[in-house]
């Protein structure tokens, strides 16, 4: 566990330093102050997910104990977790905006950075790992339902946005927030469908797919953490390029969106692959080259 923690912490601190250094600072002290702030609070550059991951490592033994202690109640644990998750999101959306949280601790008032707001996904992951064969059978049996539901809920997010803005009068940030009951259900069904897609890929990998595709996916799996960490750089570049376009091209941008996403993802892939292959940059993606050499010997 300590090795995994360091494998996340070192890249996290390194990237916060890189991204903080990209900003203008009047002095070294100003840089260090901003770096320390971002390292502690993770409130910029999508770093909140790493903060959540490090919190997960701290409570992971508790999750293991829970499943071991209640061996005959794993299904009930998942159901209770789902009910708690749904209730928590209802409270966050409909009650929390009306409460003064200025005096609350940081991780409570900034709930998106709190590991417990994502507790169902970790509990469900633990359940799927323990009951893997049963879980796979379930996904394969109901994959069509997961696919149709994913499409329906994806379309429903558009209606949800207008409901949030025009009925609830929420701000843009709150309207697009992921911590909503509807989005939770959408997440569950689309994750189930993505799991099925992964299973189908595994079925086809050995005999039906070109080797370059399987190699591309295998390398992507190794550097996926690095892609997440380095994504700010291609995103920033795309922002600069798109900002230079003339105004009034909303429909053009909408049509271009899938291609922009693919190009940004490929840029992150290429950048992380460079870090993976070229010493000493492997530590930036949690895969330092000296450790890989030791393992190979």
WONOR-V416801 format. One line per field, one symbol per residue. ss: DSSP state (~ for helix, > for strand, _ for the rest). phi: phi as a letter, one per 40 degrees, with the letter a starting at -180 (. if undefined). burial: + if it has 24 or more other C-alpha atoms within 12 Angstrom, else -. Layout:
ss=???
phi=???
burial=???
This chain:
ss=_~~~~~~~~~~~~~~~~~~~~______~~~~~~~~~~~~~~______~~~~~~~~~~~~~~~~~~~~~~_~~~~~~~~~~~~~~~~~~~~~~~~_~~~_______~~~~_~~~_~~~~~~~~~~~~~~~~_~~~~~~~~~~_~~~~~~~~~~~~~~~~~~~~~~~~~____~~~~_____~~~~~~~~~~~~~~~~~~~~~~~~~_____~~~~~~~~~~~~~~~~~~~~~~~~~~~~~~~~~______~~~~~~~~~~~~~~~~~~~~~~~~~~~~___~~~~~___~~~~~~~~_
phi=.cccccccccccccccccccccccbcacccccccccccccbfcafgccccccccccdccddccccccccbccbcccdccccccccccccccccbbddcbcbcccddcccbccccdccbdcccccccccccbdccccdccccbccccccccccccccccccccccccbcfccdcccccccbdccccddccccdccdcdcccccccdcbbbccccccccccdccbdcccccccccccccccccccccccgbcccccccddcccccccccccccccccccbcccdccbgbcccccccccc
burial=------++++++++++++++-------------++--++++++-+++++++++++++--+--+---+------+--++--++--++-++--++-------------+--+++++++++++++++++++------++--++--+--++--+--+---+--++--+---------++-+++++++++++++++++-++-----------------------+--+++++++++++++--+-------------------------++-+++++++++++---++++++++---------
